[in-house]
Amino acid sequence: NDYSGFTMAAMNLEGAVFASPEVKQRSGDVVCSMLYYRPFDAWAPQSEWTQQMPEGESVECVAVGASWVAVATSQRRLRIFTSSGLETHISMIP
């Protein structure tokens, strides 16, 4: 764990992705699962991005490729993002 609550990560030559699971606090508040991507060779200033998952959907696994980031979630969804943060595909995992 770290200050941001990241518990998983993946990296390649282009960048790194980090994720935190959803957390239910004692007060009953929910801190949604978060995805953070940081490219190593930024093509533009501040080209890193974050994506908050919907409440009730927690990131369980991350992967990164040359131009994509993939996330498997607790709702059996596979979410694919471009390296610039655009979500392009959502599929159900059997």
Secondary structure by P-SEA (a helix, b strand, c coil): ccccccccccccccccccccccccccccccccbbbbbbbcccccccccccccccccccccbbbbcccbbbbbccccbbbbbccccccccccccc
